C-alpha cells in the first residue's frame, strides 16, 4: 500500500468500526427482550440491559474525554475496541444476571470511546473534509443499525442460539481494532497538563456549549420521534407492519441526508438552519395525515431532518477547539447520552399520548434552527467554516 493511499485506508477503517458499532447498538435493542426472558423477567424489564450498557458508556466517556488529548486518540480507540471485545465475550460466557449486566457495562465502556474518539480522530486527520468523513461514518452506523435486525432474523431462523451474535460482533470489532493498529498513524498525544485533563473546561467555549445544548435537544427529537411515529399508526388502527415500515423509512431517509452531508463541507449551518425544518414538517404531516401513505411521508421527512443534525454539530464543535477535539467530542457524547436517556421518559412515558408527544417533538425540533443563530455568532470567522 502506498503512503498516498494510507490516509484513505485509515479513514475507511474508522468508518467500518463505527458501522460495526451501529450493528451492535441495534443488536442490543433486538436481543434485550430475549435476555430478559432468559431470567424470567418481564419484557418491560428489557431496559435494564440497555441501562447497564449506557452506564458503562457514561463512565468511559468521562475517562476517555479527559485522557484522549493527552495520551492520544488512536490509543483510546484501540483500548475501546479491546474493552468492547472483552465485554462481549464476557457477556456470552455469563450465566447469571449480575454477570451479564457486568459484561454489558464493560461493553458500553468500550463502545463510547470507540465511537466518540474515532469521530474525533476522523476530524483531526481530515481538517478540510471533516464534515464529509463524519457523515460517511454516520452513514456506516445507520447502515449497520438497519441491516442488523435483518441479519438477526436470518441467523436465528436457522435455529442458532442468539449468544453467537455477540461473538460475531466481538470478531468484527476486534478485527477492525487490529487493522487500525497495523495501519499505523500518528497517536496524536499531547501534553498532559491539568487543563487538558479537565474535559469540562471545553464548555467555556460558547460554540461547544451551544453545540452541546443542540445535540441534547436533538437526541430527544430523534429517540422519541422514531418510537412515537410508529405509535401514530397503531393509534389510527393501521397496523404494526406499517409502523415498522415507518421506522425503516425513517432510517433510510436519515442515511440519504447524511450522504448529502458528505458534500456539505463549509455549509454545515445551512443544514442546521434549514434542513432541520423537515423534522417539524414531518411531525405535522404525520399528525394530520388522512391516510397511512401520507403518514409514511411524514416519517420520511422527519428522518431526513434528523439526518442533517448530529454529524454537523460534532464537526462544528470540534472545529472550534481542534487541540481539544477529544474532550469536545466526549462532552458532546455526554449530552447525547443525557438526551437519549431523559427525553423518552420526560416527553414519552410521562405524557403517555402519542399525538401530544409528537407535538412536543416538533416544538423541540424548532429549537435547532433557532439556536443555530447563536451558534453562528459564536464562530469568530465564518470563512473558517469553508476552509
Secondary structure, DSSP 8 states (H G I E B T S, - for coil): --HHHHHHHHHHHHHHHHHHHHHHHHHHHHHHHHHHHHTT--GGGGHHHHHHHHHHHHHHHHHHHHHHHHH-HHHHHHHHHHHHHHHHHHHHH--SHHHHHHHHHHHHHHHHHHHHHHHHHHHHHTTTSHHHHHHHHHHHHHHHHHHHHHHHHHHHHTT--THHHHHHHHHHHHHHHHHHHHT----------HHHH-GGGGGGSHHHHHHHHHHHHHHHHHHHHHHHHHHHHHHTT--HHHHHHHHHHHHHHHHHHHHHHTT-TT-HHHIIIIITHHHHHHHHHHHH-SSHHHHHHHHHHHHHHHHTTHHHHHHHHHHHTGGGHHHHHHHHHHHHHHHHHHHIIIIIITT--HHHHHHHHHHHHHHHHHHHHHHHHHSS-GGGGG-
